[in-house]
Amino acid sequence: MLIQILQQLSDGQFHSGEALGQALGVSRAAVWKQLKKLDDYDIPYSSIKGKGYRLQDPIELLDADRIEHALQQRLDRLDILLDVDSTNTYLMQRAADHMGQRYAVLAEKQQHGRGRRGRQWVSPFGKNIYLSLLMTFQGGLPALAGLSLVTAIAVERTLTRLGIAEVGLKWPNDVYLQGKKVAGILLEVTGEYQDHCQVVMGIGLNVALNERDAASIEQPWTALRAVAPDLSRNDLAAVLLDELLLAVTTFQREGFAPLQQQWTDADIFHEKTVRIIAPGHEKIGVVKGVNRKGELLLRTEAGMEVISAGELSVRAVD
């Protein structure tokens, strides 16, 4: 019933308890009990005597039928959850039962959304896109070289397809909008690392994140509604899933090489001097693109160096 209440309140206008009860065919007491659950999901709402209840921010709930109908690529299963610990964790726990399937999950909220290097991914209810896709790959870990970059390219393609400009990529897999981070990616692997394995590709994409929600974020960030105020979360989710499936299908068939130049074209640090920070050391050099494995090519004083995927940071030199 909570979903039905949220659908009634999704316009951001006031609705009386009586009107909500009539719309749902339940008592006002039942409506009040469901409204108390909004606190559990950290969904801000107002209650004014004589006017009723309204959400502080309008919400567009994700709709599985609408998203699946818009897909052009094959998807075997799509789950949409109100609340989850993490969409990546959800699929990792179910991977063994879905070998060979293309299985996606979207959530309205994550309790413990995760980014790279163990960072938290801020995941308030109904504000953003939290998407994970499970797929099976042959050839073990060596066959996955460049996949994180492919995932980022799919996000960049999505935003471009939706008419959003000034989107760029930062090695190894961050997505930026007008110079600020708008999306992050986390890949996790399970299975036979030398044979077949399953990969969960997780994407967090800021859509309507606000300053209150983002108080704990320690780097420049932005959200899509800043440049596309009328952007539909359902349209965005459908295009993102479609582009991700298409990019990964190409990667499975041909590897990273066909997408290598697209990465370089979108790289916001290409031909710029950067500092690569890794545990115990750092390197300074000029970014010269990526190789066919998705490794960073860095021209340093010692010559051309190859920086492998790992726990690295890329920061522009002051």
C-alpha positions, 0 to 999 in steps of 0.5 A, spaced: 500 500 500 505 504 501 507 504 493 500 506 492 500 512 497 506 515 494 503 514 487 498 519 490 503 524 493 508 524 487 505 530 485 507 534 491 501 537 492 497 536 499 492 530 499 487 529 505 487 523 509 480 522 507 481 523 500 487 518 500 483 513 504 477 513 498 482 513 493 485 506 496 479 504 499 482 503 506 480 507 512 484 514 514 487 510 520 490 505 515 493 511 511 496 514 517 499 507 519 502 507 512 504 514 512 508 513 518 513 508 514 515 514 510 519 516 516 523 509 515 525 511 508 527 518 510 522 521 505 521 528 508 513 530 508 509 535 511 502 534 515 498 540 516 491 540 519 485 541 514 490 540 508 492 533 509 499 531 507 504 532 501 511 530 500 516 536 500 519 533 493 515 530 488 517 523 486 517 519 480 517 512 482 520 507 477 515 503 473 518 496 471 513 495 465 514 502 462 522 501 462 521 494 459 517 496 454 522 501 452 528 497 451 531 495 445 536 490 447 534 483 451 533 483 458 531 476 462 529 479 468 528 486 471 527 487 479 525 494 482 525 495 489 523 500 494 529 499 499 535 495 499 542 494 502 545 495 495 543 493 488 550 490 487 549 486 494 542 484 492 545 481 485 551 478 488 547 474 493 543 471 487 548 470 482 549 463 482 542 462 481 542 466 474 548 463 470 547 466 463 542 471 464 541 478 463 538 480 470 538 487 472 535 491 479 533 498 480 532 501 487 528 507 489 533 507 495 539 504 498 541 503 505 548 502 504 550 504 497 557 503 495 562 506 491 570 505 489 575 504 495 569 503 500 566 510 499 559 510 501 554 512 495 549 517 497 542 514 495 536 517 498 529 515 496 526 516 489 532 522 487 537 518 483 538 512 479 541 506 482 542 500 477 546 494 477 546 489 471 548 481 472 552 478 466 556 472 465 562 472 461 567 467 458 574 467 459 575 469 466 578 475 469 583 477 463 577 477 459 574 483 463 579 488 461 576 495 460 569 493 462 569 498 467 571 503 462 565 500 457 560 501 463 562 509 464 561 509 456 554 507 456 553 512 461 556 517 457 552 515 451 545 515 455 546 522 457 548 524 450 542 520 447 538 524 452 540 531 449 545 532 455 551 536 453 558 537 457 558 530 459 565 527 460 569 521 463 575 520 468 579 514 468 578 509 470 570 509 470 567 516 473 562 520 469 562 528 470 557 533 468 560 540 467 566 538 471 563 535 477 561 528 478 554 526 476 555 518 476 560 513 479 561 505 477 562 499 481 564 492 478 564 486 482 566 479 480 564 472 482 565 465 479 571 461 476 576 467 475 580 462 470 573 460 466 567 463 466 565 468 471 559 473 473 560 480 473 555 485 477 556 492 474 553 497 479 551 505 477 549 510 481 547 516 477 545 523 480 538 525 478 535 530 483 540 530 489 540 536 493 544 540 498 541 536 504 542 529 501 549 531 499 551 534 505 556 528 506 559 528 499 566 531 500 568 532 492 564 537 487 558 533 485 552 535 480 545 532 478 542 531 472 536 536 474 540 542 474 541 542 466 535 537 465 529 539 470 524 535 466 528 529 465 524 523 467 527 517 471 523 512 468 526 514 461 533 515 464 533 508 467 530 505 460 535 508 456 541 507 461 539 500 461 539 499 454 545 503 452 549 498 458 546 492 455 548 494 448 555 496 450 557 490 454 554 486 448 559 489 443 565 488 449 563 481 449 564 480 442 569 484 440 573 486 447 574 494 449 578 495 442 572 498 438 570 503 444 577 505 445 577 511 441 570 513 444 573 513 451 579 518 449 574 523 445 570 523 452 576 523 457 576 530 460 583 529 462 586 527 455 592 531 454 592 534 461 598 533 466 595 529 472 598 526 478 596 519 479 596 517 486 597 510 488 598 506 495 606 508 497 607 512 491 605 517 485 606 519 478 606 525 474 605 525 467 600 527 461 594 523 459 595 520 452 589 515 452 588 508 454 590 502 451 586 496 448 586 493 455 583 500 458 589 501 462 591 509 462 597 511 458 601 516 461 607 520 458 612 521 464 619 524 465 621 516 464 617 515 457 610 512 456 608 508 462 602 504 463 597 505 469 593 498 470 586 498 473 586 498 481 586 503 487 588 509 483 586 516 483 587 521 478 587 529 480 589 535 475 596 538 477 595 545 480 
